[in-house]
Amino acid sequence: MERKEKVLSIEESVKMIKSGDIVAIGGNAMHNHPMALVREIIRQEKKDLTLIGGTASSIDIDLPIGAGCVKKTMASYIGFEWLGLAPNFRKYVKDGLVEVWECDESHIISGLYAASHDLPFMHTKGGIGTDLPRLNPDLKIFRDPINGEELIAVPPIKPDVAIILGQYGDVYGNIVHLGSVFLDLLIASATKRVEGKVIALVDRIIPHRNILSSPRSTTIPSFLVDAVVEAPFGAHPCSSHGLYSYDEPHLKEYIKACSDERTFKEYLDRYVYKTHTEYMETIGMERLRDLNFR
Amino acid sequence: MKYSPDELMAVVLSRELKDGEVGSPGGAYSEIPVSAVKLAQLTHAPNLVYICSTTGFICSARNADVPLFNSTTDYRNIYLAEAVFDMEQIFGFRRDFFFVGGIQIDKFGNINLIGIGDYPALKLRGPGTAGLAIASAISKRFYIYTRSHDRRVFVDRVQYRSGVGHFEGKGMREKLNLFGNGPEFVITPLAVLDFDEEKRMRIRSVHPGHTVEEVVENTGFDLVIPEKVPETEPPSSRELEILRDKVDKAGVLRKDV
């Protein structure tokens, strides 16, 4: 019997996601988000998704919110750092159209840790003395049995599907990150532990022998990955750590487009409702190449 | 030598950091704290280590050729790293200091990053707590910085507490078993504000060109005002030279001036 190759197309892989699913998204802030998969989620019109950010999010959650795919967010930060607040997140929260699982970075980490270790909860000091347990009833204050200190118990976070981005991967699903791994390994471990699916988008599929020649470079082993999808510049307009930078003018264009319904719809038509190859052509290959780290 | 408000804030913060300490400049909007840490590394604290919280880059290298980036999450911070940790390990070791901003800051140094308005349909949804709840619970001390010193930011009581400063005054952090001393001071374009015995916010110094009245006018609660308020020691020409030649060649800290 042959070993299973896990290479799928963008379209095929996203079919694993159903409306109503809890989907964890790898990467952080404006980096390493599998944006080519996020755009496909919108094209396939998934609804009522709960999106988990690992731990900080930007366009990876803000764009599907604006496209009407999201019921609930679980992220400790959704914003564009020095470029401003997240426009759709702001608007949908104000209008009561999206639910927020209010949390700290430590709560996302603890919840995923609890899931990956099959624990009923993981505790943290993060949140003691804050309003977070009041705003999020899933965060329970309890007294530790050793010293009687107040701590916060975070229940397991159980994704149905995780979508992550690595720079390289082989056909069996061994993934390599060139820069930060962020929470991607923990996300994959938690998701597989609860029998969810893990889709890894990679900028390039590399020969299996490269993985064998340097196993220490593998950041996520193949048994934690169900599908490998190749898409050059698949993180754009976010950065792919080690390969290319975020596209600041595009991110600004996005934020501006969100200011009214008509321009946001134009943004979707121009950048989302097309294949990844067409997307790259729209952005322009020369411009994409200029984003490469030298 | 003339300097920008951001440069002054970076220089004053850098003086606070001690040689051999380990800390984190925070994630978003981190040009000021990253400059402070790098300036300290290049002057009095060559053994200072800073951790880029979300990437896990352990930055101990002093390399003046690496420019100042807008975010510590940027890949290129790795050019200053000597090791890379996993993100879930980041809170698992000693942390002497960190820096944070806020949508609202109150008289006890508590911070709101969640938003303003009635929950959950907030009139202004902020970005969220990020890692402030855990960082403010496990660090030896921290510094609050803001580019806006006005009554919208400086409020009597934050509407939602994302991070714990001195909670409701003296002795409260100890009661909650929170590690460390909480916020050391707040720095703004107008002044340095520290905390008195009761942990109420107090004017420590006012920056050159600004007045106590101006600070009071722009603060939404009664500050403790000592009899004599000194002027903040401005950046020396040596500090500014190193800052401009080795930390911020592109003038990121001067771009708004």
Chai-1 contact restraints between the chains, C-beta under 6 A:
chainA,res_idxA,chainB,res_idxB,connection_type,confidence,min_distance_angstrom,max_distance_angstrom,comment,restraint_id
A,N28,B,T54,contact,1.0,0.0,6.0,A-B,restraint_1
A,N28,B,T73,contact,1.0,0.0,6.0,A-B,restraint_2
A,A29,B,T73,contact,1.0,0.0,6.0,A-B,restraint_3
A,H31,B,T73,contact,1.0,0.0,6.0,A-B,restraint_4
A,S76,B,G128,contact,1.0,0.0,6.0,A-B,restraint_5
A,S76,B,T129,contact,1.0,0.0,6.0,A-B,restraint_6
A,S76,B,A130,contact,1.0,0.0,6.0,A-B,restraint_7
A,Y77,B,P127,contact,1.0,0.0,6.0,A-B,restraint_8
A,Y77,B,G128,contact,1.0,0.0,6.0,A-B,restraint_9
A,Y77,B,A130,contact,1.0,0.0,6.0,A-B,restraint_10
A,I78,B,P127,contact,1.0,0.0,6.0,A-B,restraint_11
A,I78,B,G128,contact,1.0,0.0,6.0,A-B,restraint_12
A,G79,B,P127,contact,1.0,0.0,6.0,A-B,restraint_13
A,E81,B,A28,contact,1.0,0.0,6.0,A-B,restraint_14
A,E81,B,S71,contact,1.0,0.0,6.0,A-B,restraint_15
A,W82,B,Y29,contact,1.0,0.0,6.0,A-B,restraint_16
A,W82,B,N70,contact,1.0,0.0,6.0,A-B,restraint_17
A,R90,B,R125,contact,1.0,0.0,6.0,A-B,restraint_18
A,V93,B,L122,contact,1.0,0.0,6.0,A-B,restraint_19
A,V93,B,R125,contact,1.0,0.0,6.0,A-B,restraint_20
A,K94,B,A121,contact,1.0,0.0,6.0,A-B,restraint_21
A,G96,B,A121,contact,1.0,0.0,6.0,A-B,restraint_22
A,D104,B,T129,contact,1.0,0.0,6.0,A-B,restraint_23
A,D104,B,A133,contact,1.0,0.0,6.0,A-B,restraint_24
A,D104,B,I134,contact,1.0,0.0,6.0,A-B,restraint_25
A,E105,B,G131,contact,1.0,0.0,6.0,A-B,restraint_26
A,S106,B,I134,contact,1.0,0.0,6.0,A-B,restraint_27
A,I109,B,E88,contact,1.0,0.0,6.0,A-B,restraint_28
A,K125,B,A137,contact,1.0,0.0,6.0,A-B,restraint_29
A,G126,B,A133,contact,1.0,0.0,6.0,A-B,restraint_30
A,G126,B,I134,contact,1.0,0.0,6.0,A-B,restraint_31
A,G126,B,A137,contact,1.0,0.0,6.0,A-B,restraint_32
A,G127,B,A133,contact,1.0,0.0,6.0,A-B,restraint_33
A,I128,B,A137,contact,1.0,0.0,6.0,A-B,restraint_34
A,I128,B,L176,contact,1.0,0.0,6.0,A-B,restraint_35
A,G129,B,V164,contact,1.0,0.0,6.0,A-B,restraint_36
A,G129,B,F167,contact,1.0,0.0,6.0,A-B,restraint_37
A,G129,B,L176,contact,1.0,0.0,6.0,A-B,restraint_38
A,T130,B,A133,contact,1.0,0.0,6.0,A-B,restraint_39
A,T130,B,R161,contact,1.0,0.0,6.0,A-B,restraint_40
A,D131,B,Y160,contact,1.0,0.0,6.0,A-B,restraint_41
A,D131,B,R161,contact,1.0,0.0,6.0,A-B,restraint_42
A,L132,B,A133,contact,1.0,0.0,6.0,A-B,restraint_43
A,E149,B,N177,contact,1.0,0.0,6.0,A-B,restraint_44
A,G179,B,Y75,contact,1.0,0.0,6.0,A-B,restraint_45
A,G179,B,I78,contact,1.0,0.0,6.0,A-B,restraint_46
A,S180,B,T55,contact,1.0,0.0,6.0,A-B,restraint_47
A,S180,B,G56,contact,1.0,0.0,6.0,A-B,restraint_48
A,F182,B,M87,contact,1.0,0.0,6.0,A-B,restraint_49
A,L183,B,M87,contact,1.0,0.0,6.0,A-B,restraint_50
A,L186,B,E88,contact,1.0,0.0,6.0,A-B,restraint_51
A,H241,B,Y75,contact,1.0,0.0,6.0,A-B,restraint_52
